[in-house]
C-alpha cells in the first residue's frame, strides 16, 4: 500500500471510530424503511446460467460460449437443483434484499416453445400437476425462500386475444412479472392485461446489439424522435429494458441509451413506461429507473482464466454485490418514476470510453479484436439542474435526479479507457437541490460534494447512513456548513458509504443523508 492510500485508510478509520461513538450512544432509528420496495426490480438468472457450462473441464475455449452456441448452453443449464437445491441461487443470493426483488427465470425454464408458460418437469421434477399448478408451486417456493416471487422470461407471445389464457394462468399462479424478450408488437398483452385487470407487470424491449452506433468512431446511440419505435414502446409498456451491453463498456452504452430516451419522453406525463437499465444499479438508483440485476458472486469455477462473457474485465462486477443492496434499499426511499415525468437535461460535453475486446469478453464474436468506442454525455439530470463538476484531468460520468416525493440523488461513476480501465478521476461536484427536503442519496467516489439549498442550514443536524446497513451516523461535526451550502468531503462519503462493507467487496460507496 502506498503512503497516500495508507494515510487515507488511517483517516477513514478515525472518522468511522468517532462516528460510531455518537451513533451508538443515541440509538438513532434507521433512515431506511424496513418494508420491502414494491418497485418492479428483479434478479435475472441469465448471466448465472451462462456461467454454468465448463466447471469440470480441463480447458475451455471461449468460442463455444459465444452466439447461439453459448445461448443454447445457458438454456440447457437451467434446472431445479441449481435454482432451488441446497446452496442454490434462490437460497444463497441477495439475502438482505430478496423481498424487494422478483427472481426472474430466463430462457430454459419452459418446455414446448418460448411462450408456452409450461414449466419443464424434466428440469424441475418436484413441480408436477397442471401448468397452472406447476407455476403456482414454483412461485410459492421462491416466496418461501424470501424472494418477492417469480418473474418469467418469454419471447414471441401469441398475437390478438390468444394470449389471454397465458395471462389467466399467470394470474392464478400469482406470478407478478413477465420479461417479454421480443414479440407483442401490437401490445396485445397490455390491452388484455388491462381489460382482465390482471396484476402483472409487462416488460418490452427494442433489440440492440451490445454496443451503440459507430463503435469504431464515437459509439453514440442515435437521438430518438417522439414517433420512433423505441419511444413508442416506452410510451405503451410498463417497463422498457435498455437491452444488452458488453460488460466492460456497459456504463457509457447504457447511459447514452437512457439519455436519448429520457430526452424524447420528457414532459410527457402520459408516457407510462419505466426504464430498466439492467445491471447498472447505481444508474437505476440515481436516475429513477428500475433494475434487471444480473450480477452474481460465482467465481473461480471455470478452468484457466475463469472466463465469463457477462462479467469480466477490470470492473470486477461480481465482487461488487454490495452495490446492488445499496441501490435497491435506496429505492425504498425514492421509488423510480416513469420516463415522461418532468424535465431532462444532458451536457453537450461527451465522454468517450474505449476498450480492445478480447476473446472471452463478449458473446458478439465480430467485435473481438477491435477497439470499441462508446460515448455518452458527461452529465445527466432529471428534474434538477445539471451538476457542476470540477476535475484536474479526465472527468467521471455524473448524473443526478430530483424525485416526485422530494428526495434527490447524485452519482459519479468510473471511466474505462484502453490501458487505464475502471478508474475514478478525482472530482469536486456541486449540486443545487434548491428547496428539495430530501432525503439525499449519494453514490460513488467524490473528492468532495457540495449540496446547495435555498435556505440556511444553521442548527440543522446532519445524519447519514450506509445504504447497506441499518445504523445512522450523526456527521454534523464532520461536514462544513456555509450558509445554504453543505460541504461533504470524500473521506466522509467513503467512511459512511462503506460503513457496512462486506469483507472483500469492491463496491463504491452509497449512502443516504438526511437534514434533521
N, C-alpha and C positions, 0 to 999 in steps of 0.2 A: 504494500500500500504506500503511495507516495505521501509526501508531507502534507500537501493540501487536503487530500482525502482523509488523512489521519486527523488533522486538526478539525475538519468539518465533522467527523464522527464524534470527536470529543464534545464539540459544541452541541450537536444534536442530543447526545446522551445527557448533558447537563440540562438542556431545555426540557426534555421529557421527564427527568427526575424532578425538576421544580414544578412542572405542571401536574405531575401525579399527586404531589402532596396536597395541592389546593383542591383538586377534584375529589380525592378520597375523603378529605375532611368534610366536605359539604354534601356528599352523596347526591350529586345532581342527577335528575332523571335524563334518560336517553333523549337525544334530539331526533331520533329516527322512530317513526311509528312501528309498533310491534306487529301490526296487522300486515299480512302479505298484500302486495300490489295486485290490482285487477288488470293491469296493463297486459296486452296480449304478447308477452315475450315467451320465447321458448329456447330450450337447448335441443339442437338438431343432431341426430346420430350420424349424419353422412360422413363427416371427417373421420370420426372414430371407425366407422365401417371401412373406410378407405385405408385405415392403418392396420387392419387385422391380418391381411394376407402376408405370408413370408416370415412369420415369427420363428419357425424352426428350420429354416433353410440355411445351408452353409454360406450362400451368397444370394444376392438379389439384384437383378438388372432392373433399374428404374423404368425402362421402356415398357415393361409389362403392366405398369401402373398407370400408363397414360391412355387417354382417349377411351374408346369403347371397351378395350380390354380391362382397364382399371375400373370402369364403372360396373362391368359385369362381376368382377371380383368383389367389389363392395356390395353389390346386390346380393351375392351369394353368402356374404359374411353375416348378414343379419339373421339372428336366431335368438331363441328364448334364453339360452344359457348365458350368453354374453350380456344380455339386457337385464335379465331378472334372476340369474343364478347367484350363487354365493359370491360376494365381492363383484357382482355385475355392475354395469353402468348405473342402473337405477338406484342401487344401494350405496354406491361409492362416490358418485359425483355430486358436487354442489350441495352439501348438507345444510349450509346456512340459508340457502335461498330457494330450495326446491319448491316450497309452497308458492313462490312468485312465478314459477316457470312451468309451462307445459313441457312434457317430454315428447318431442316430435320424432316419430318413426319415419325415416326416409325410405327410399326405394328398396324393396326387398321384404317388407313386412307382409305383402299381399300376395294372393295367388290368382291366376286366371287373367291377368292384364293389369294395366296401370291405373284403372279406375273402377275396379270391382267392389272395393271395400270389403273384401273377404279375407280375413286373417288366415295365413298359411299354416295349417295344423301340422304339416311336416316339419316346419321350423319352430312352431310354438305348440308342442304336443299337449301341454297341460290345458289349453283353451279349446274345449270341444263344444258341440251344440250347433245351433243355427248361427249364421253370420252375425246376427244382432247379439246373440248370447256371447259369442266369442269376443266381440268388440267391448261389450259391457264388462266382461270379466277382465279383459286387458286393462281397461280404464280403471277398474277398481284396484287392480294390482299396483298400478302406478300411484294412485291416490294413497293406498296403504303404505307405499314406500316414501310418502311425504311430498310427492310432486302435485302440482295443481291438477294434473290429469293428462290424458293422452291427446296428442295432436297427430295428424296423419298427412303424409305425402300422397299426392295423386297427380296424374297427368292425362290430358286429353279426355276430360269428362264428357259424358253424353250431352248432346245439344237439346234444345227445346225443353219440353216437360219431362224428358226421360230421366233427368237427374233427381226427380222428386223422391223415388224410393230410397236412393242413397242418402238424401237428407234425412228422411224419416228414420232410417237405420242408425245413422249417426246420432240423431237426437235421442232416440230411445236408449242408446248406449252411453249418453251423457258426454260424448266427445265434443270438445269445445272449439277446435281449430283445424282448418284444412290449409295445407300448403299446396296450392294449385300451380304446379311447375310447368305451365304451358297448357293451353286449351281454354275453354269457356270464353271464346272470342266475343260472343254477344252478351255476356254477363247474365246468361240464363239462370245460373245458380244464385246470383244475387237476387234476381227477381223472385225465384221460387222460395229462397230463404225468407225474404221479406213477406211474401204472401202467406207462407205457412207459419210465420212467427217462430222460426227455428232459432234456438240460442246457439249460434255458430258464427265464428269469425272466419272470413274468407280472405286469403292472400292470393294476389295475382302478380304476374311478372311480365316484363318485356325482356326476352332473352338477349344476352350480351356475351361477347367473348370476354375473357378475363382482363383485358386491358382496353383503354379508351383510345379512340381516334387514330391519328397517325403516330404510332408509338415509336417510329424511327426518328421523329422530329420533336414534337411537343406533347403528344399524348393527351389531347383535350377532348372532353365529352362535348358534343355539339349542343348549342343552345336549343331549347325546346319551345315551340310555339304552343299557344293555347289549344290548338286542334291537332297537335301531334298525337300519335298513338300512345306514347308513354304517358303524356298528361291525361289523355282520356282514361287510361287505366287508373291513374292516380285519382281522377275525379270520381270514378264509379266503383272502385273496390274499397273494402275495409282497410286493406294493407297492401302497399306496393313495395315489393322487395327489390332493392337496387341491384341484386344479382351477383354473379360470380366475379371473383378477383384473384390475382396472384397473391400469395402470402406476403412476399417481400414488398410489393408496391400497393398493397391493399389500401393504405390510408389515402394517398392522393387520388387513386382511382375512385374510391367511394366518395370522398369529399367533393370532387368535381361533378359527379352524378347528382349528389344531393343539392349542390349549389344551383345547377341548371333547373332541376325540378322545382325547388322551392321558389326560385326566381319566377318561373312561369305561373305558379299557383298562388303567389302572394296576393292577399287582399280579396280572395275569392272564398268567402266563408262557406259556400256550398260545396267546396271540394271535401269529400268525405274521407279520403284516404290518409292513413298514417304511413310514413316512410319507415321501412325496415332496412337497417343498414348492416344486416348480418352480424359479423363478429367484431365490428368496430364499436366496442361497447362504450368507450368514453365519448365518441361522437354521438351515439344514441342518447347518452345521459345528458350531455350539454345542449344538444340541438332539439330535444323533444321528439326523438324518433324511437321506434321500437327495435328490439334486438332479435336476431336469429342466431343465437350463440352457437358456435361450432367447436371452440377450443376444448381440449380435454387434457388430462395430466399424464396420458400414457406415453412413456419414453423408454428408449433402450431395449425395445423388444424385437427389433429387426437387425439383421447382420450388418457388418461393415459400418457405414456412416449413419445407420438408422434413418434411412430416407423416409420422408413424409411429405407428399406433394402438397398437402393442405397447410401445414405449419412448419416452415423451415426458415433458414436464414438467421441473421444476427438479432432480429427482434426477439426470438425465443418465446413466442406467444404461449406455448404450453407451460412455461414457467411464470406466467402472468395470470394466474387464476384469480387472485385477489381483486384484480380489476373488474372482473365480472360481478363479484359480490358487491363491490362499491357502486358500480353503475346501477345495478338492479335495486339496491337499497335506496339510492338517491331517488329513484322513480316512485318510491312510496311517498316521498315528499313532493316531488314535482313530476306528475304524470306527463307522458307525451301528448302532443296535441296535433290536430290534423294540419295538413300542409298548407291549406288556404287561409289559416287564421293569422291575421296581422301582416306585418311587413317583413321584407327580407333584404339584406344588403350584403354585397361581397366586394372586396377590394379589387382595384384594377391591377394590383401587383400580383403576378403569377409566380409561384414556386414550382420548379420542375425537379422531380426526383428521378433517379435512374439506377439501373442495375443490369448486369450481364447475366441473363438467366442460364443456369447450368442444367444439365440433365438431372432430374430428381427434384427440381424446384418449381415445376409446373406440369400439369397434365396436357397443356396445349403444346404439342410437340413442335409445331412450326415456329414457336418463339425461342426454342432452345438455341443457345449460342449467339443470340443477338443482344445488343444493348437496347433496353426498353426504357423509354421516357414516359413519365406520367406527370401532368401538370394540374394544378388546382389553385384557386385564389388563396392568397396568403391569409386573409381574414374573412370569416363568415359571421353574420349576426342575424338573429331572428328577433324582431320586435324590440330592438335595442340598438344604440349607436355602435358602430364598429369599434372594437378595442384599439387603443393606441399602443404600438409595440416599438420598443427601442432595443436594438441588438447591435453589438460591435461588429458582427460579421454576418454569417448566414442567419436567417430568421426561421423560427419554427412555424408550423401551422397553428393558428389561433382562431378559436370560434367561441361564440357566446350567444345566450338567448335569455329573454325575459318570458316567463311562463304566465298563463292566464290567471293563476292563483296568487301571483305576486312574488314568486320565487324567481331567482336568476342563477345562471351558471356560466362559468367560463372554463375553457380548457386550452392547454397548449400540448402539442404532440411533436414527436421527433421527426427527423428527416432521414432519407435514405439516398445516399449518393455512392456511386461506384468508388470503392476504396475507403469510404467513410460512412458506414451504414448504421442506421438507427441511432443517431446521435442527437442530443438535445442542445441546440445553440443557446448560450446564455441570453436571457431576455428579461427586460423590465416591461411590465404590462400595466396599463391603466384602463379601467372600465367605468364608465359613467352609468351608475344604476339609478340615478335620479331619485324618484320617490318610492321606488320598489321597497317593500318592507322586508323581503327575504322570506325564508332562509336563502343562503347563497351557497352554491356548490362550486368547489374549486378542484380542478383535475389537472394533474401534470406537474412538471418541474419548472418552477419560476425562479429567476434571480430575485425578483420582488413583484408584488401585486399591489396596486392601489385601487381601492373602490371609492368612487366619488359619488356622494349623495347630495341631495338638495337641502339638507338640514344639518345643523351642527351635531356633533356626536359626544359632546361633553356629558360625563357621568353615565354613559352607556356601558353596560357590561358586555364583553365580547366572549362568547362561548363557541367552541369548535369541537368537532368530533370526527375521528376516523370513521368513514362510512362502512368499514369492515367490522367495526366494534360497537359497543353499547356504552362507552364511557366518555361523557363530555368533559372537556377541559376548559377552565377559565384562563383565557390568554390575554386578558385585559392589560396586564403589565408587560406583555411580550410584544405588543403591537404599538404603533405610533399613530396618534390621532392629531390631525392638523385641521382644526375647524370641521369641515364636512368631508375631510379625506381620511380614509383608513388605510394605513400603510402596513403591509404584512411581508415580512422577509421570507426569502426562500427557505431558510433554515426552519422557521416556524411551520411553513406549509409542509415541508418534508417530515418534521418531527411529529406533527399531529396527524398528517395524512397517511403515515405509515405506522402509526402507533400500535395497531393490531396486525402488523405484517406477519404472515405465515412464514415460518423458517424456510429459507431457500427461495422464497418467491421474489421475482424481479419487478413486480408491478410498480407503476408510477403512483404517486400519492393521489388520494381522493378524499376530500373532507367536506363536511357541512359546517357553515358558520352562521351564527345567529346573533343579532343585536338585541340583547335582553334589556 
